[in-house]
Amino acid sequence: MNSGRPWKVITQHRDGLILAYAVDPDVFGPLEPAVVFRPRVGDAVEECVVRPDLERVVYTTLNEVVCLTRSGDPVWVSAFTPHSYVRHGHRPGCSLSPDGRTVWVYRPDVMAQRRVADQWVVYDADSGEVLARQEVETAGHGGVHHPHPVDGSVYLTIGEGQDGAVVLRGVIGADGAPQFVTYPWPDRCLIDLAPGGRQFMTVDHDQGDVAFHDHPSGDVQFTLPVDAFGYDPDDTYDTYVEWSGGYLTPGTAVVTLGGEREDEEEWFRHHLVDVRTGALLGEIDLGVSNPYEGEPLGDGSWLTQGADGHPVRRSLPTVGSS
């Protein structure tokens, strides 16, 4: 890499390995893994995250959270008790705080038949000591973490299947005391945080609109329903906002619309939105084969998946209206 510190670390787990890609801001095209971690024998990885210095990996299985060194030596292991013998329907998730000091783990304990409430647990990344534990009134299948890029807080969206989605925010205060907030929406999915951290983007669980919110209050700055994107109901029907997209630049977001034509052909398109004014800026072709493949990185670039399974970093082309 050209810089001494990775700009962002992307992780994948496939073929029994955990691959860590250090994204250099000056490098585009196919990415090669900077480090390859090998989980413990017998561990089926559910979700994983690699420390910014690429020296340690943290991953979850259905019954544990595990931290290993590059060489595969255990640093710490924390078991979810009691052991769950439910094999499907629950996916524990994990994330690192931006400074790498804490590990945040979502435990879908209701679906795992462990207890009557899910848990959100914060660990010391070095020792595995539990720093905070919050019971969450959800029965989720899985959760997606979004570390805030500036203030050290972490957002979590918990998906409850047909029952909707819940958005939470947690932060360890200066005094070491944890603070947890549950936003008052049972039906919004958090998609992305703005690069500067002042805003975040959600999509209605029923996929009827996209909204942009103030951080940390959650106050809605503006909402765009499906019909704001100008689709002709004579040409399309069952048009909806996909649970994908995100911030392409600090001032521009990608919003994905999809649907089905009268001949039952499925389609999707990516729209650009000015996140300060709500103005539509036309369409963009991310060069992807499905609405969930492209991952905006916030600097005018995004990731797609190459034919070999490795990510490909693409840059912003000239954008025109369609």
C-alpha positions as CSV (number, residue, x, y, z in Angstrom):
1,M,0.0,0.0,0.0
2,N,1.1,3.6,-0.5
3,S,0.1,4.8,2.9
4,G,1.3,3.4,6.2
5,R,-2.2,2.8,7.5
6,P,-5.1,0.9,5.7
7,W,-7.9,3.2,4.8
8,K,-10.5,0.5,5.4
9,V,-10.4,-3.2,6.0
10,I,-12.9,-5.4,4.2
11,T,-13.4,-9.0,5.4
12,Q,-14.8,-12.1,3.7
13,H,-15.2,-15.7,4.9
14,R,-15.3,-18.4,2.3
15,D,-13.8,-21.9,1.7
16,G,-13.1,-22.2,5.4
17,L,-10.8,-19.1,5.5
18,I,-11.2,-15.4,6.6
19,L,-9.8,-13.0,4.0
20,A,-8.8,-9.4,5.0
21,Y,-8.4,-6.8,2.3
22,A,-6.7,-3.5,3.1
23,V,-8.2,-0.9,0.8
24,D,-5.6,1.8,-0.2
25,P,-7.3,5.0,-1.3
26,D,-5.1,5.2,-4.4
27,V,-5.7,1.6,-5.6
28,F,-8.5,0.6,-7.9
29,G,-9.4,-2.7,-9.6
30,P,-9.2,-6.2,-8.2
31,L,-8.1,-6.5,-4.6
32,E,-5.9,-9.2,-3.2
33,P,-6.1,-10.3,0.5
34,A,-3.5,-8.7,2.7
35,V,-3.9,-11.4,5.4
36,V,-5.6,-14.8,5.4
37,F,-6.8,-16.1,8.8
38,R,-7.6,-19.7,9.4
39,P,-10.4,-20.3,12.0
40,R,-10.1,-23.1,14.6
41,V,-10.8,-26.6,13.3
42,G,-14.5,-27.3,13.3
43,D,-15.6,-23.6,13.6
44,A,-18.3,-22.5,11.2
45,V,-17.9,-18.8,10.9
46,E,-21.1,-16.7,11.0
47,E,-19.6,-13.2,10.9
48,C,-16.0,-11.8,11.2
49,V,-14.1,-8.6,11.5
50,V,-10.3,-7.9,11.4
51,R,-8.5,-5.3,13.5
52,P,-7.2,-2.3,11.5
53,D,-3.6,-3.3,12.1
54,L,-4.5,-6.8,10.5
55,E,-3.0,-8.6,13.5
56,R,-6.1,-10.1,15.0
57,V,-9.5,-11.5,13.8
58,V,-12.7,-11.8,15.8
59,Y,-15.5,-14.0,14.6
60,T,-18.8,-15.5,15.8
61,T,-20.1,-19.1,15.5
62,L,-23.6,-20.1,16.6
63,N,-22.3,-20.6,20.1
64,E,-19.1,-18.5,20.6
65,V,-17.2,-15.4,19.8
66,V,-13.5,-16.1,19.1
67,C,-10.4,-13.8,18.9
68,L,-7.3,-15.2,17.1
69,T,-3.9,-13.9,16.2
70,R,-2.5,-14.1,12.6
71,S,-0.9,-17.4,13.4
72,G,-4.2,-18.8,14.6
73,D,-3.4,-18.7,18.4
74,P,-6.4,-18.0,20.6
75,V,-6.4,-14.7,22.3
76,W,-9.7,-15.2,24.0
77,V,-13.0,-17.1,23.6
78,S,-16.4,-16.3,25.0
79,A,-19.1,-19.0,24.9
80,F,-22.8,-18.2,24.6
81,T,-24.5,-20.1,27.3
82,P,-26.5,-22.2,27.5
83,H,-25.4,-24.0,24.3
84,S,-28.0,-23.8,21.5
85,Y,-28.7,-26.8,19.4
86,V,-30.9,-24.8,17.0
87,R,-29.0,-24.9,13.7
88,H,-30.9,-22.3,11.6
89,G,-32.7,-19.0,12.1
90,H,-30.2,-17.2,14.2
91,R,-26.9,-15.6,13.2
92,P,-24.7,-13.9,15.8
93,G,-23.0,-10.8,14.5
94,C,-19.8,-8.9,15.5
95,S,-18.1,-5.6,14.9
96,L,-15.1,-3.6,16.2
97,S,-15.3,-0.1,17.4
98,P,-13.4,2.3,15.1
99,D,-10.5,2.5,17.5
100,G,-10.3,-1.3,17.7
101,R,-10.6,-1.3,21.5
102,T,-14.0,-2.9,21.9
103,V,-15.9,-5.8,20.2
104,W,-19.7,-5.5,19.8
105,V,-21.6,-8.8,19.5
106,Y,-25.3,-9.2,18.8
107,R,-26.8,-12.4,20.2
108,P,-30.1,-13.5,18.7
109,D,-30.9,-15.5,21.9
110,V,-34.6,-15.8,21.4
111,M,-34.3,-17.6,18.1
112,A,-31.5,-19.7,19.5
113,Q,-33.9,-20.7,22.3
114,R,-31.5,-19.6,25.0
115,R,-33.6,-16.9,26.7
116,V,-36.6,-14.6,26.4
117,A,-34.6,-11.6,25.1
118,D,-31.8,-11.0,22.7
119,Q,-28.5,-9.5,23.9
120,W,-26.0,-6.9,22.8
121,V,-22.7,-7.5,24.5
122,V,-19.5,-5.3,24.5
123,Y,-16.1,-7.0,25.0
124,D,-12.7,-5.6,25.7
125,A,-10.9,-6.4,22.4
126,D,-7.6,-7.4,24.1
127,S,-8.9,-9.4,27.1
128,G,-12.4,-10.6,26.2
129,E,-13.7,-9.1,29.4
130,V,-17.4,-8.2,29.2
131,L,-17.7,-4.4,29.5
132,A,-21.4,-4.1,29.0
133,R,-24.4,-6.3,28.4
134,Q,-27.8,-5.0,27.2
135,E,-31.0,-7.1,26.9
136,V,-32.9,-6.1,23.7
137,E,-36.6,-6.6,23.4
138,T,-36.4,-8.3,20.0
139,A,-36.6,-11.8,18.5
140,G,-34.2,-11.2,15.7
141,H,-32.6,-13.6,13.2
142,G,-29.5,-11.5,12.8
143,G,-28.1,-8.0,13.1
144,V,-25.9,-5.6,11.1
145,H,-23.4,-3.3,12.9
146,H,-22.4,0.2,11.7
147,P,-19.5,1.7,13.6
148,H,-19.7,5.5,13.7
149,P,-16.6,7.0,12.0
150,V,-16.1,9.8,14.5
151,D,-17.6,9.5,18.0
152,G,-16.9,5.8,18.8
153,S,-20.6,4.8,18.9
154,V,-21.9,1.7,17.2
155,Y,-25.3,1.4,15.4
156,L,-27.1,-2.0,15.1
157,T,-30.1,-3.0,13.0
158,I,-31.8,-6.2,14.1
159,G,-33.9,-8.0,11.5
160,E,-37.0,-9.7,12.9
161,G,-38.2,-11.2,9.6
162,Q,-41.9,-10.3,8.9
163,D,-42.1,-8.5,12.2
164,G,-39.9,-5.6,11.0
165,A,-36.5,-4.2,12.1
166,V,-35.2,-2.3,15.1
167,V,-32.4,0.3,15.1
168,L,-30.2,0.8,18.2
169,R,-27.1,2.9,19.1
170,G,-24.6,2.1,21.8
171,V,-21.6,4.1,23.1
172,I,-19.1,3.7,26.0
173,G,-19.0,7.1,27.7
174,A,-15.9,8.9,29.0
175,D,-16.6,7.4,32.4
176,G,-16.7,3.9,31.0
177,A,-20.4,3.6,31.5
178,P,-22.4,2.2,28.6
179,Q,-25.3,4.0,27.1
180,F,-27.8,2.3,24.8
181,V,-30.6,4.0,22.8
182,T,-33.4,2.2,20.9
183,Y,-34.9,4.4,18.1
184,P,-38.7,4.6,18.1
185,W,-39.2,2.8,14.8
186,P,-40.2,-0.8,14.6
187,D,-40.0,-0.8,10.8
188,R,-36.8,0.8,9.5
189,C,-33.6,-0.8,8.3
190,L,-30.3,1.1,8.7
191,I,-28.4,1.1,5.4
192,D,-25.4,3.3,6.0
193,L,-23.7,6.1,7.9
194,A,-22.5,9.2,6.2
195,P,-18.7,9.4,5.9
196,G,-18.6,12.4,8.2
197,G,-21.0,10.8,10.6
198,R,-23.6,13.6,10.7
199,Q,-26.3,11.6,9.0
200,F,-27.6,8.1,8.4
201,M,-29.8,6.5,5.8
202,T,-32.7,4.0,6.4
203,V,-35.2,2.1,4.3
204,D,-38.7,1.3,5.3
205,H,-39.0,-2.4,6.1
206,D,-41.9,-2.7,3.7
207,Q,-39.7,-1.0,1.1
208,G,-42.0,2.0,0.5
209,D,-39.4,4.8,1.0
210,V,-35.9,5.9,1.9
211,A,-35.2,8.4,4.7
212,F,-32.2,10.4,5.8
213,H,-31.7,11.1,9.5
214,D,-29.7,13.4,11.8
215,H,-27.0,11.8,13.9
216,P,-27.4,11.0,16.8
217,S,-31.0,12.2,17.3
218,G,-32.5,10.2,14.5
219,D,-34.7,13.1,13.4
220,V,-35.8,12.7,9.8
221,Q,-34.2,15.3,7.5
222,F,-36.2,14.2,4.5
223,T,-38.0,11.1,3.0
224,L,-38.3,10.0,-0.6
225,P,-41.2,7.6,-1.3
226,V,-41.1,5.3,-4.3
227,D,-43.1,7.6,-6.5
228,A,-40.6,10.4,-6.1
229,F,-38.3,8.5,-8.4
230,G,-40.7,8.9,-11.3
231,Y,-41.5,5.4,-12.4
232,D,-44.4,5.1,-14.8
233,P,-47.0,2.7,-13.3
234,D,-48.0,1.8,-16.9
235,D,-44.5,0.3,-17.5
236,T,-43.8,-1.1,-14.0
237,Y,-45.6,-2.4,-11.0
238,D,-44.7,-3.5,-7.5
239,T,-41.8,-1.0,-7.5
240,Y,-39.9,-0.8,-4.2
241,V,-36.8,0.5,-2.5
242,E,-34.2,-2.2,-2.0
243,W,-32.4,-2.7,1.4
244,S,-29.1,-1.7,-0.2
245,G,-27.1,1.3,-1.4
246,G,-25.4,3.8,0.8
247,Y,-23.2,6.9,0.7
248,L,-21.1,7.2,-2.4
249,T,-19.6,10.5,-1.3
250,P,-20.2,12.7,1.8
251,G,-22.9,14.6,-0.2
252,T,-24.3,11.8,-2.4
253,A,-26.2,8.6,-1.7
254,V,-27.0,5.6,-3.9
255,V,-30.7,4.5,-3.5
256,T,-31.6,1.3,-5.2
257,L,-35.1,0.8,-6.8
258,G,-36.3,-2.5,-7.9
259,G,-39.5,-4.2,-9.1
260,E,-41.2,-6.4,-11.7
261,R,-42.5,-5.6,-15.1
262,E,-45.8,-6.8,-16.5
263,D,-44.0,-9.7,-18.2
264,E,-42.7,-10.7,-14.7
265,E,-39.2,-9.6,-15.6
266,E,-37.4,-8.4,-12.5
267,W,-35.3,-5.1,-12.7
268,F,-33.3,-2.8,-10.5
269,R,-31.7,0.6,-10.9
270,H,-29.4,2.8,-8.8
271,H,-30.3,6.4,-8.3
272,L,-28.1,9.2,-6.9
273,V,-29.6,11.6,-4.3
274,D,-28.2,14.8,-2.9
275,V,-28.3,14.1,0.8
276,R,-28.4,17.8,1.7
277,T,-31.4,18.8,-0.4
278,G,-33.1,15.6,-1.3
279,A,-32.7,16.4,-5.0
280,L,-32.4,13.5,-7.5
281,L,-29.2,13.5,-9.5
282,G,-29.9,10.9,-12.1
283,E,-28.9,7.2,-12.3
284,I,-25.5,5.5,-12.0
285,D,-24.4,2.1,-13.3
286,L,-22.4,0.3,-10.7
287,G,-21.7,-2.6,-13.0
288,V,-23.3,-5.3,-10.8
289,S,-25.5,-8.3,-11.5
290,N,-27.9,-7.9,-8.5
291,P,-29.1,-5.0,-6.3
292,Y,-27.1,-6.1,-3.3
293,E,-23.7,-6.5,-4.9
294,G,-22.4,-2.9,-5.0
295,E,-21.0,-1.5,-1.7
296,P,-20.4,2.3,-1.8
297,L,-17.3,3.4,0.2
298,G,-18.1,7.1,0.7
299,D,-15.2,8.5,-1.3
300,G,-16.7,8.3,-4.8
301,S,-15.8,4.6,-5.2
302,W,-17.5,1.3,-4.5
303,L,-16.9,-2.4,-4.3
304,T,-18.2,-5.2,-6.5
305,Q,-17.4,-8.9,-6.7
306,G,-15.0,-10.2,-9.2
307,A,-15.3,-13.5,-11.1
308,D,-12.8,-15.1,-8.7
309,G,-14.8,-14.0,-5.6
310,H,-12.4,-11.2,-4.6
311,P,-13.7,-7.6,-4.3
312,V,-13.1,-5.1,-7.1
313,R,-12.8,-1.4,-6.3
314,R,-14.4,0.9,-8.9
315,S,-14.3,4.7,-9.3
316,L,-17.0,7.2,-9.9
317,P,-17.7,7.7,-13.6
318,T,-19.3,10.7,-15.2
319,V,-22.9,10.7,-14.0
320,G,-25.7,11.7,-16.2
321,S,-29.5,11.7,-15.9
322,S,-31.4,8.8,-17.4
